[in-house]
C-alpha cells in the first residue's frame, strides 16, 4: 500500500471518519460513504458483497494488498474493508490511488 494512502487512512481513523463491519455496509447503502477500501485477501463472500454493493450504490473502491496492512494503517485489528465518510480524505485517497496505478 502506498505510504500516503496509509497516512490518509490513519488520519480518517483518528478523526473518526471511517466505518467498519456492518456500519460500513450501512454507510454504503445510505450513501454516506465517499469511498470504500477493500483488502484483496478478505473472504470471497465478503469481497463479492462489498463489490456488488459499491457498484450498485456507485461508491468507488480502492484495493489494498492485505487486511493486515489495512488494520495497521487504521490501528484496528482484523479490518477486511472500511468506508471513508469524509469527502476530502476520500478524494485524496482516490487521487493517490489513480496516481499509483
Biopython code that builds the backbone (N, CA, C, O; Angstrom):
import numpy as np
from Bio.PDB.StructureBuilder import StructureBuilder

atoms = [
    (1, "UNK", "N", (0.851, -1.175, 0.000)),
    (1, "UNK", "CA", (0.000, 0.000, 0.000)),
    (1, "UNK", "C", (0.895, 1.235, 0.000)),
    (1, "UNK", "O", (1.941, 1.265, 0.649)),
    (2, "UNK", "N", (0.471, 2.228, -0.724)),
    (2, "UNK", "CA", (1.196, 3.484, -0.802)),
    (2, "UNK", "C", (1.238, 4.166, 0.571)),
    (2, "UNK", "O", (0.248, 4.140, 1.302)),
    (3, "UNK", "N", (2.350, 4.760, 0.917)),
    (3, "UNK", "CA", (2.503, 5.369, 2.241)),
    (3, "UNK", "C", (1.557, 6.557, 2.438)),
    (3, "UNK", "O", (1.105, 6.804, 3.557)),
    (4, "UNK", "N", (1.256, 7.290, 1.372)),
    (4, "UNK", "CA", (0.332, 8.420, 1.511)),
    (4, "UNK", "C", (-1.091, 7.928, 1.774)),
    (4, "UNK", "O", (-1.827, 8.535, 2.552)),
    (5, "UNK", "N", (-1.473, 6.834, 1.129)),
    (5, "UNK", "CA", (-2.800, 6.272, 1.387)),
    (5, "UNK", "C", (-2.879, 5.793, 2.831)),
    (5, "UNK", "O", (-3.899, 5.984, 3.494)),
    (6, "UNK", "N", (-1.804, 5.170, 3.324)),
    (6, "UNK", "CA", (-1.751, 4.758, 4.737)),
    (6, "UNK", "C", (-1.954, 5.956, 5.649)),
    (6, "UNK", "O", (-2.693, 5.887, 6.631)),
    (7, "UNK", "N", (-1.294, 7.048, 5.316)),
    (7, "UNK", "CA", (-1.423, 8.261, 6.118)),
    (7, "UNK", "C", (-2.840, 8.807, 6.130)),
    (7, "UNK", "O", (-3.354, 9.200, 7.177)),
    (8, "UNK", "N", (-3.468, 8.830, 4.965)),
    (8, "UNK", "CA", (-4.850, 9.315, 4.889)),
    (8, "UNK", "C", (-5.804, 8.401, 5.654)),
    (8, "UNK", "O", (-6.737, 8.878, 6.302)),
    (9, "UNK", "N", (-5.575, 7.096, 5.581)),
    (9, "UNK", "CA", (-6.420, 6.163, 6.330)),
    (9, "UNK", "C", (-6.238, 6.364, 7.833)),
    (9, "UNK", "O", (-7.209, 6.351, 8.589)),
    (10, "UNK", "N", (-4.984, 6.550, 8.260)),
    (10, "UNK", "CA", (-4.716, 6.803, 9.671)),
    (10, "UNK", "C", (-5.373, 8.087, 10.147)),
    (10, "UNK", "O", (-5.928, 8.144, 11.244)),
    (11, "UNK", "N", (-5.306, 9.117, 9.313)),
    (11, "UNK", "CA", (-5.944, 10.396, 9.643)),
    (11, "UNK", "C", (-7.459, 10.219, 9.767)),
    (11, "UNK", "O", (-8.071, 10.703, 10.720)),
    (12, "UNK", "N", (-8.051, 9.530, 8.810)),
    (12, "UNK", "CA", (-9.501, 9.303, 8.843)),
    (12, "UNK", "C", (-9.903, 8.522, 10.105)),
    (12, "UNK", "O", (-10.949, 8.788, 10.696)),
    (13, "UNK", "N", (-9.073, 7.568, 10.507)),
    (13, "UNK", "CA", (-9.363, 6.795, 11.716)),
    (13, "UNK", "C", (-9.270, 7.691, 12.956)),
    (13, "UNK", "O", (-10.103, 7.603, 13.858)),
    (14, "UNK", "N", (-8.251, 8.551, 12.989)),
    (14, "UNK", "CA", (-8.068, 9.419, 14.157)),
    (14, "UNK", "C", (-9.199, 10.425, 14.308)),
    (14, "UNK", "O", (-9.590, 10.750, 15.429)),
    (15, "UNK", "N", (-9.724, 10.917, 13.206)),
    (15, "UNK", "CA", (-10.820, 11.894, 13.303)),
    (15, "UNK", "C", (-12.192, 11.217, 13.214)),
    (15, "UNK", "O", (-13.222, 11.880, 13.092)),
    (16, "UNK", "N", (-12.179, 9.908, 13.276)),
    (16, "UNK", "CA", (-13.410, 9.089, 13.318)),
    (16, "UNK", "C", (-14.309, 9.293, 12.102)),
    (16, "UNK", "O", (-15.518, 9.488, 12.222)),
    (17, "UNK", "N", (-13.683, 9.241, 10.934)),
    (17, "UNK", "CA", (-14.416, 9.355, 9.679)),
    (17, "UNK", "C", (-14.349, 8.059, 8.888)),
    (17, "UNK", "O", (-14.374, 8.076, 7.658)),
    (18, "UNK", "N", (-14.264, 6.923, 9.600)),
    (18, "UNK", "CA", (-14.297, 5.614, 8.957)),
    (18, "UNK", "C", (-15.409, 4.795, 9.595)),
    (18, "UNK", "O", (-15.822, 5.040, 10.729)),
    (19, "UNK", "N", (-15.873, 3.832, 8.842)),
    (19, "UNK", "CA", (-16.843, 2.860, 9.348)),
    (19, "UNK", "C", (-16.314, 1.477, 9.017)),
    (19, "UNK", "O", (-15.752, 1.268, 7.942)),
    (20, "UNK", "N", (-16.488, 0.534, 9.925)),
    (20, "UNK", "CA", (-16.055, -0.842, 9.701)),
    (20, "UNK", "C", (-17.229, -1.779, 9.923)),
    (20, "UNK", "O", (-18.226, -1.414, 10.547)),
    (21, "UNK", "N", (-17.094, -2.981, 9.407)),
    (21, "UNK", "CA", (-18.100, -4.022, 9.636)),
    (21, "UNK", "C", (-19.471, -3.674, 9.089)),
    (21, "UNK", "O", (-19.602, -3.157, 7.980)),
    (22, "UNK", "N", (-20.485, -3.964, 9.881)),
    (22, "UNK", "CA", (-21.869, -3.740, 9.453)),
    (22, "UNK", "C", (-22.154, -2.255, 9.251)),
    (22, "UNK", "O", (-22.952, -1.888, 8.388)),
    (23, "UNK", "N", (-21.509, -1.403, 10.041)),
    (23, "UNK", "CA", (-21.706, 0.042, 9.885)),
    (23, "UNK", "C", (-21.164, 0.523, 8.534)),
    (23, "UNK", "O", (-21.682, 1.478, 7.956)),
    (24, "UNK", "N", (-20.119, -0.146, 8.038)),
    (24, "UNK", "CA", (-19.586, 0.196, 6.717)),
    (24, "UNK", "C", (-20.613, -0.138, 5.641)),
    (24, "UNK", "O", (-20.828, 0.643, 4.714)),
    (25, "UNK", "N", (-21.244, -1.303, 5.773)),
    (25, "UNK", "CA", (-22.287, -1.687, 4.809)),
    (25, "UNK", "C", (-23.442, -0.696, 4.829)),
    (25, "UNK", "O", (-23.972, -0.327, 3.781)),
    (26, "UNK", "N", (-23.828, -0.270, 6.021)),
    (26, "UNK", "CA", (-24.910, 0.705, 6.141)),
    (26, "UNK", "C", (-24.518, 2.053, 5.545)),
    (26, "UNK", "O", (-25.345, 2.721, 4.926)),
    (27, "UNK", "N", (-23.263, 2.453, 5.729)),
    (27, "UNK", "CA", (-22.850, 3.747, 5.171)),
    (27, "UNK", "C", (-22.833, 3.718, 3.643)),
    (27, "UNK", "O", (-23.078, 4.736, 2.995)),
    (28, "UNK", "N", (-22.543, 2.551, 3.072)),
    (28, "UNK", "CA", (-22.623, 2.414, 1.608)),
    (28, "UNK", "C", (-24.078, 2.536, 1.166)),
    (28, "UNK", "O", (-24.399, 3.269, 0.231)),
    (29, "UNK", "N", (-24.943, 1.808, 1.851)),
    (29, "UNK", "CA", (-26.359, 1.806, 1.484)),
    (29, "UNK", "C", (-26.995, 3.188, 1.654)),
    (29, "UNK", "O", (-27.836, 3.589, 0.850)),
    (30, "UNK", "N", (-26.593, 3.913, 2.701)),
    (30, "UNK", "CA", (-27.144, 5.247, 2.952)),
    (30, "UNK", "C", (-26.427, 6.343, 2.167)),
    (30, "UNK", "O", (-26.771, 7.520, 2.277)),
    (31, "UNK", "N", (-25.421, 5.945, 1.368)),
    (31, "UNK", "CA", (-24.610, 6.851, 0.553)),
    (31, "UNK", "C", (-23.861, 7.886, 1.393)),
    (31, "UNK", "O", (-23.576, 8.986, 0.919)),
    (32, "UNK", "N", (-23.546, 7.532, 2.637)),
    (32, "UNK", "CA", (-22.699, 8.380, 3.465)),
    (32, "UNK", "C", (-21.232, 8.108, 3.170)),
    (32, "UNK", "O", (-20.376, 8.955, 3.425)),
    (33, "UNK", "N", (-20.941, 6.932, 2.636)),
    (33, "UNK", "CA", (-19.568, 6.562, 2.297)),
    (33, "UNK", "C", (-19.152, 7.312, 1.035)),
    (33, "UNK", "O", (-19.899, 7.382, 0.059)),
    (34, "UNK", "N", (-17.952, 7.868, 1.078)),
    (34, "UNK", "CA", (-17.412, 8.566, -0.090)),
    (34, "UNK", "C", (-16.506, 7.644, -0.899)),
    (34, "UNK", "O", (-16.358, 7.821, -2.108)),
    (35, "UNK", "N", (-15.897, 6.656, -0.230)),
    (35, "UNK", "CA", (-15.149, 5.604, -0.910)),
    (35, "UNK", "C", (-15.021, 4.425, 0.043)),
    (35, "UNK", "O", (-15.244, 4.551, 1.247)),
    (36, "UNK", "N", (-14.663, 3.295, -0.510)),
    (36, "UNK", "CA", (-14.510, 2.072, 0.273)),
    (36, "UNK", "C", (-13.116, 1.505, -0.002)),
    (36, "UNK", "O", (-12.661, 1.480, -1.145)),
    (37, "UNK", "N", (-12.455, 1.057, 1.047)),
    (37, "UNK", "CA", (-11.137, 0.443, 0.925)),
    (37, "UNK", "C", (-11.302, -1.029, 1.272)),
    (37, "UNK", "O", (-11.766, -1.373, 2.358)),
    (38, "UNK", "N", (-10.917, -1.896, 0.337)),
    (38, "UNK", "CA", (-11.137, -3.329, 0.460)),
    (38, "UNK", "C", (-9.815, -4.078, 0.344)),
    (38, "UNK", "O", (-9.029, -3.821, -0.568)),
    (39, "UNK", "N", (-9.573, -5.005, 1.270)),
    (39, "UNK", "CA", (-8.355, -5.818, 1.232)),
    (39, "UNK", "C", (-8.534, -6.946, 0.228)),
    (39, "UNK", "O", (-9.577, -7.599, 0.190)),
    (40, "UNK", "N", (-7.505, -7.168, -0.584)),
    (40, "UNK", "CA", (-7.548, -8.223, -1.604)),
    (40, "UNK", "C", (-7.703, -9.612, -0.997)),
    (40, "UNK", "O", (-8.281, -10.499, -1.625)),
    (41, "UNK", "N", (-7.192, -9.812, 0.221)),
    (41, "UNK", "CA", (-7.210, -11.146, 0.819)),
    (41, "UNK", "C", (-8.398, -11.400, 1.743)),
    (41, "UNK", "O", (-8.376, -12.353, 2.521)),
    (42, "UNK", "N", (-9.427, -10.570, 1.672)),
    (42, "UNK", "CA", (-10.600, -10.848, 2.504)),
    (42, "UNK", "C", (-11.386, -12.000, 1.885)),
    (42, "UNK", "O", (-11.133, -12.370, 0.738)),
    (43, "UNK", "N", (-12.311, -12.558, 2.608)),
    (43, "UNK", "CA", (-13.074, -13.707, 2.139)),
    (43, "UNK", "C", (-13.827, -13.419, 0.852)),
    (43, "UNK", "O", (-14.244, -12.289, 0.596)),
    (44, "UNK", "N", (-13.995, -14.463, 0.046)),
    (44, "UNK", "CA", (-14.655, -14.294, -1.259)),
    (44, "UNK", "C", (-16.090, -13.783, -1.123)),
    (44, "UNK", "O", (-16.518, -12.938, -1.910)),
    (45, "UNK", "N", (-16.835, -14.281, -0.138)),
    (45, "UNK", "CA", (-18.221, -13.832, 0.040)),
    (45, "UNK", "C", (-18.279, -12.356, 0.423)),
    (45, "UNK", "O", (-19.081, -11.598, -0.123)),
    (46, "UNK", "N", (-17.431, -11.955, 1.359)),
    (46, "UNK", "CA", (-17.405, -10.551, 1.787)),
    (46, "UNK", "C", (-16.953, -9.656, 0.643)),
    (46, "UNK", "O", (-17.503, -8.573, 0.439)),
    (47, "UNK", "N", (-15.953, -10.107, -0.101)),
    (47, "UNK", "CA", (-15.430, -9.324, -1.225)),
    (47, "UNK", "C", (-16.517, -9.089, -2.272)),
    (47, "UNK", "O", (-16.702, -7.965, -2.739)),
    (48, "UNK", "N", (-17.231, -10.149, -2.639)),
    (48, "UNK", "CA", (-18.298, -10.030, -3.633)),
    (48, "UNK", "C", (-19.421, -9.125, -3.125)),
    (48, "UNK", "O", (-19.947, -8.295, -3.866)),
    (49, "UNK", "N", (-19.777, -9.297, -1.860)),
    (49, "UNK", "CA", (-20.843, -8.486, -1.266)),
    (49, "UNK", "C", (-20.496, -6.998, -1.331)),
    (49, "UNK", "O", (-21.326, -6.183, -1.733)),
    (50, "UNK", "N", (-19.287, -6.648, -0.941)),
    (50, "UNK", "CA", (-18.875, -5.239, -0.940)),
    (50, "UNK", "C", (-18.733, -4.710, -2.364)),
    (50, "UNK", "O", (-19.156, -3.590, -2.649)),
    (51, "UNK", "N", (-18.144, -5.497, -3.259)),
    (51, "UNK", "CA", (-18.003, -5.058, -4.651)),
    (51, "UNK", "C", (-19.370, -4.803, -5.278)),
    (51, "UNK", "O", (-19.568, -3.785, -5.941)),
    (52, "UNK", "N", (-20.304, -5.712, -5.074)),
    (52, "UNK", "CA", (-21.645, -5.546, -5.644)),
    (52, "UNK", "C", (-22.362, -4.340, -5.045)),
    (52, "UNK", "O", (-23.008, -3.576, -5.762)),
    (53, "UNK", "N", (-22.245, -4.174, -3.728)),
    (53, "UNK", "CA", (-22.909, -3.062, -3.053)),
    (53, "UNK", "C", (-22.335, -1.724, -3.526)),
    (53, "UNK", "O", (-23.082, -0.780, -3.783)),
    (54, "UNK", "N", (-21.004, -1.649, -3.640)),
    (54, "UNK", "CA", (-20.373, -0.412, -4.111)),
    (54, "UNK", "C", (-20.747, -0.109, -5.556)),
    (54, "UNK", "O", (-20.966, 1.050, -5.911)),
    (55, "UNK", "N", (-20.821, -1.129, -6.380)),
    (55, "UNK", "CA", (-21.212, -0.922, -7.779)),
    (55, "UNK", "C", (-22.656, -0.416, -7.865)),
    (55, "UNK", "O", (-22.949, 0.504, -8.628)),
    (56, "UNK", "N", (-23.543, -1.013, -7.089)),
    (56, "UNK", "CA", (-24.952, -0.632, -7.123)),
    (56, "UNK", "C", (-25.158, 0.796, -6.633)),
    (56, "UNK", "O", (-25.906, 1.561, -7.242)),
    (57, "UNK", "N", (-24.497, 1.156, -5.533)),
    (57, "UNK", "CA", (-24.677, 2.486, -4.948)),
    (57, "UNK", "C", (-23.664, 3.514, -5.463)),
    (57, "UNK", "O", (-23.620, 4.644, -4.976)),
    (58, "UNK", "N", (-22.848, 3.116, -6.453)),
    (58, "UNK", "CA", (-21.886, 3.986, -7.116)),
    (58, "UNK", "C", (-20.878, 4.608, -6.144)),
    (58, "UNK", "O", (-20.638, 5.815, -6.158)),
    (59, "UNK", "N", (-20.298, 3.752, -5.304)),
    (59, "UNK", "CA", (-19.244, 4.142, -4.376)),
    (59, "UNK", "C", (-17.935, 3.587, -4.937)),
    (59, "UNK", "O", (-17.861, 2.404, -5.270)),
    (60, "UNK", "N", (-16.904, 4.427, -5.046)),
    (60, "UNK", "CA", (-15.636, 3.968, -5.617)),
    (60, "UNK", "C", (-14.888, 3.075, -4.636)),
    (60, "UNK", "O", (-14.898, 3.294, -3.425)),
    (61, "UNK", "N", (-14.243, 2.066, -5.200)),
    (61, "UNK", "CA", (-13.476, 1.094, -4.418)),
    (61, "UNK", "C", (-11.983, 1.316, -4.613)),
    (61, "UNK", "O", (-11.518, 1.624, -5.710)),
    (62, "UNK", "N", (-11.250, 1.153, -3.527)),
    (62, "UNK", "CA", (-9.788, 1.171, -3.555)),
    (62, "UNK", "C", (-9.338, -0.159, -2.967)),
    (62, "UNK", "O", (-9.793, -0.555, -1.893)),
    (63, "UNK", "N", (-8.445, -0.848, -3.670)),
    (63, "UNK", "CA", (-7.957, -2.141, -3.198)),
    (63, "UNK", "C", (-6.594, -1.987, -2.549)),
    (63, "UNK", "O", (-5.736, -1.253, -3.040)),
    (64, "UNK", "N", (-6.404, -2.687, -1.440)),
    (64, "UNK", "CA", (-5.095, -2.776, -0.787)),
    (64, "UNK", "C", (-4.700, -4.246, -0.755)),
    (64, "UNK", "O", (-5.550, -5.123, -0.909)),
    (65, "UNK", "N", (-3.418, -4.515, -0.557)),
    (65, "UNK", "CA", (-2.910, -5.884, -0.646)),
    (65, "UNK", "C", (-3.471, -6.830, 0.400)),
    (65, "UNK", "O", (-3.877, -7.944, 0.068)),
    (66, "UNK", "N", (-3.502, -6.409, 1.653)),
    (66, "UNK", "CA", (-3.916, -7.349, 2.699)),
    (66, "UNK", "C", (-4.677, -6.647, 3.807)),
    (66, "UNK", "O", (-4.572, -5.435, 3.995)),
    (67, "UNK", "N", (-5.441, -7.437, 4.527)),
    (67, "UNK", "CA", (-6.176, -6.892, 5.664)),
    (67, "UNK", "C", (-5.217, -6.508, 6.788)),
    (67, "UNK", "O", (-5.521, -5.632, 7.597)),
    (68, "UNK", "N", (-4.063, -7.161, 6.834)),
    (68, "UNK", "CA", (-3.062, -6.826, 7.842)),
    (68, "UNK", "C", (-2.553, -5.401, 7.630)),
    (68, "UNK", "O", (-2.430, -4.628, 8.580)),
    (69, "UNK", "N", (-2.257, -5.061, 6.365)),
    (69, "UNK", "CA", (-1.826, -3.703, 6.026)),
    (69, "UNK", "C", (-2.902, -2.674, 6.379)),
    (69, "UNK", "O", (-2.611, -1.619, 6.943)),
    (70, "UNK", "N", (-4.134, -2.997, 6.040)),
    (70, "UNK", "CA", (-5.251, -2.101, 6.312)),
    (70, "UNK", "C", (-5.436, -1.923, 7.813)),
    (70, "UNK", "O", (-5.655, -0.808, 8.287)),
    (71, "UNK", "N", (-5.350, -3.004, 8.550)),
    (71, "UNK", "CA", (-5.502, -2.946, 10.003)),
    (71, "UNK", "C", (-4.404, -2.101, 10.644)),
    (71, "UNK", "O", (-4.670, -1.318, 11.556)),
    (72, "UNK", "N", (-3.173, -2.261, 10.167)),
    (72, "UNK", "CA", (-2.062, -1.467, 10.704)),
    (72, "UNK", "C", (-2.251, 0.023, 10.421)),
    (72, "UNK", "O", (-1.970, 0.861, 11.278)),
    (73, "UNK", "N", (-2.722, 0.346, 9.234)),
    (73, "UNK", "CA", (-2.933, 1.750, 8.875)),
    (73, "UNK", "C", (-4.025, 2.387, 9.730)),
    (73, "UNK", "O", (-3.953, 3.572, 10.057)),
    (74, "UNK", "N", (-5.034, 1.600, 10.088)),
    (74, "UNK", "CA", (-6.167, 2.124, 10.851)),
    (74, "UNK", "C", (-5.965, 2.051, 12.357)),
    (74, "UNK", "O", (-6.598, 2.787, 13.113)),
    (75, "UNK", "N", (-5.086, 1.165, 12.782)),
    (75, "UNK", "CA", (-4.930, 0.946, 14.219)),
    (75, "UNK", "C", (-6.050, 0.099, 14.785)),
    (75, "UNK", "O", (-6.326, 0.154, 15.984)),
    (76, "UNK", "N", (-6.696, -0.679, 13.941)),
    (76, "UNK", "CA", (-7.783, -1.583, 14.358)),
    (76, "UNK", "C", (-7.414, -2.986, 13.925)),
    (76, "UNK", "O", (-6.768, -3.178, 12.895)),
    (77, "UNK", "N", (-7.817, -3.950, 14.701)),
    (77, "UNK", "CA", (-7.486, -5.334, 14.389)),
    (77, "UNK", "C", (-8.473, -5.921, 13.384)),
    (77, "UNK", "O", (-9.678, -5.683, 13.465)),
    (78, "UNK", "N", (-7.941, -6.693, 12.431)),
    (78, "UNK", "CA", (-8.730, -7.503, 11.511)),
    (78, "UNK", "C", (-9.818, -6.725, 10.773)),
    (78, "UNK", "O", (-11.007, -6.993, 10.950)),
    (79, "UNK", "N", (-9.418, -5.780, 9.961)),
    (79, "UNK", "CA", (-10.374, -4.995, 9.176)),
    (79, "UNK", "C", (-10.260, -5.368, 7.702)),
    (79, "UNK", "O", (-9.317, -4.935, 7.040)),
    (80, "UNK", "N", (-11.194, -6.158, 7.169)),
    (80, "UNK", "CA", (-11.106, -6.531, 5.755)),
    (80, "UNK", "C", (-11.549, -5.408, 4.805)),
    (80, "UNK", "O", (-11.120, -5.363, 3.652)),
    (81, "UNK", "N", (-12.399, -4.512, 5.290)),
    (81, "UNK", "CA", (-12.831, -3.374, 4.483)),
    (81, "UNK", "C", (-13.319, -2.253, 5.394)),
    (81, "UNK", "O", (-13.800, -2.496, 6.500)),
    (82, "UNK", "N", (-13.188, -1.039, 4.913)),
    (82, "UNK", "CA", (-13.671, 0.137, 5.636)),
    (82, "UNK", "C", (-14.242, 1.117, 4.626)),
    (82, "UNK", "O", (-13.909, 1.080, 3.442)),
    (83, "UNK", "N", (-15.100, 1.986, 5.111)),
    (83, "UNK", "CA", (-15.578, 3.085, 4.280)),
    (83, "UNK", "C", (-15.089, 4.390, 4.882)),
    (83, "UNK", "O", (-14.965, 4.524, 6.099)),
    (84, "UNK", "N", (-14.815, 5.339, 4.017)),
    (84, "UNK", "CA", (-14.380, 6.672, 4.415)),
    (84, "UNK", "C", (-15.581, 7.593, 4.255)),
    (84, "UNK", "O", (-16.179, 7.650, 3.181)),
    (85, "UNK", "N", (-15.940, 8.317, 5.319)),
    (85, "UNK", "CA", (-17.115, 9.180, 5.257)),
    (85, "UNK", "C", (-16.764, 10.650, 5.093)),
    (85, "UNK", "O", (-17.662, 11.480, 4.950)),
    (86, "UNK", "N", (-15.486, 10.991, 5.110)),
    (86, "UNK", "CA", (-15.048, 12.368, 4.906)),
    (86, "UNK", "C", (-14.722, 12.568, 3.429)),
    (86, "UNK", "O", (-13.895, 11.848, 2.869)),
    (87, "UNK", "N", (-15.363, 13.533, 2.810)),
    (87, "UNK", "CA", (-15.208, 13.725, 1.369)),
    (87, "UNK", "C", (-13.792, 14.145, 0.974)),
    (87, "UNK", "O", (-13.264, 13.663, -0.028)),
    (88, "UNK", "N", (-13.180, 15.027, 1.740)),
    (88, "UNK", "CA", (-11.835, 15.499, 1.419)),
    (88, "UNK", "C", (-10.797, 14.389, 1.474)),
    (88, "UNK", "O", (-9.960, 14.271, 0.578)),
    (89, "UNK", "N", (-10.849, 13.583, 2.513)),
    (89, "UNK", "CA", (-9.903, 12.471, 2.650)),
    (89, "UNK", "C", (-10.163, 11.431, 1.557)),
    (89, "UNK", "O", (-9.223, 10.887, 0.978)),
    (90, "UNK", "N", (-11.429, 11.158, 1.279)),
    (90, "UNK", "CA", (-11.768, 10.187, 0.234)),
    (90, "UNK", "C", (-11.226, 10.649, -1.123)),
    (90, "UNK", "O", (-10.695, 9.841, -1.884)),
    (91, "UNK", "N", (-11.356, 11.928, -1.423)),
    (91, "UNK", "CA", (-10.837, 12.458, -2.695)),
    (91, "UNK", "C", (-9.328, 12.274, -2.785)),
    (91, "UNK", "O", (-8.805, 11.899, -3.834)),
    (92, "UNK", "N", (-8.629, 12.538, -1.682)),
    (92, "UNK", "CA", (-7.177, 12.390, -1.680)),
    (92, "UNK", "C", (-6.766, 10.931, -1.857)),
    (92, "UNK", "O", (-5.810, 10.641, -2.576)),
    (93, "UNK", "N", (-7.480, 10.014, -1.210)),
    (93, "UNK", "CA", (-7.182, 8.578, -1.352)),
    (93, "UNK", "C", (-7.417, 8.138, -2.792)),
    (93, "UNK", "O", (-6.590, 7.431, -3.366)),
    (94, "UNK", "N", (-8.532, 8.550, -3.376)),
    (94, "UNK", "CA", (-8.846, 8.171, -4.756)),
    (94, "UNK", "C", (-7.847, 8.776, -5.738)),
    (94, "UNK", "O", (-7.426, 8.113, -6.686)),
    (95, "UNK", "N", (-7.470, 10.025, -5.514)),
    (95, "UNK", "CA", (-6.493, 10.679, -6.382)),
    (95, "UNK", "C", (-5.147, 9.968, -6.299)),
    (95, "UNK", "O", (-4.514, 9.709, -7.323)),
    (96, "UNK", "N", (-4.713, 9.655, -5.097)),
    (96, "UNK", "CA", (-3.415, 8.981, -4.914)),
    (96, "UNK", "C", (-3.453, 7.572, -5.494)),
    (96, "UNK", "O", (-2.466, 7.107, -6.064)),
    (97, "UNK", "N", (-4.581, 6.896, -5.352)),
    (97, "UNK", "CA", (-4.715, 5.543, -5.895)),
    (97, "UNK", "C", (-4.592, 5.555, -7.411)),
    (97, "UNK", "O", (-3.980, 4.652, -7.981)),
    (98, "UNK", "N", (-5.155, 6.550, -8.075)),
    (98, "UNK", "CA", (-5.060, 6.655, -9.533)),
    (98, "UNK", "C", (-3.638, 6.976, -9.978)),
    (98, "UNK", "O", (-3.199, 6.532, -11.039)),
    (99, "UNK", "N", (-2.919, 7.749, -9.164)),
    (99, "UNK", "CA", (-1.529, 8.072, -9.498)),
    (99, "UNK", "C", (-0.639, 6.848, -9.379)),
    (99, "UNK", "O", (0.265, 6.658, -10.192)),
    (100, "UNK", "N", (-0.883, 6.017, -8.379)),
    (100, "UNK", "CA", (-0.057, 4.837, -8.132)),
    (100, "UNK", "C", (-0.273, 3.791, -9.213)),
    (100, "UNK", "O", (0.669, 3.110, -9.617)),
    (101, "UNK", "N", (-1.493, 3.661, -9.679)),
    (101, "UNK", "CA", (-1.811, 2.655, -10.700)),
    (101, "UNK", "C", (-1.260, 3.108, -11.977)),
    (101, "UNK", "O", (-1.403, 2.422, -12.989)),
]
sb = StructureBuilder()
sb.init_structure("model")
sb.init_model(0)
sb.init_chain("A")
sb.init_seg("    ")
for serial, (resi, resn, name, xyz) in enumerate(atoms, 1):
    if name == "N":
        sb.init_residue(resn, " ", resi, " ")
    sb.init_atom(name, np.array(xyz, "f"), 0.0, 1.0, " ", f" {name:<3s}", serial, name[0])
structure = sb.get_structure()
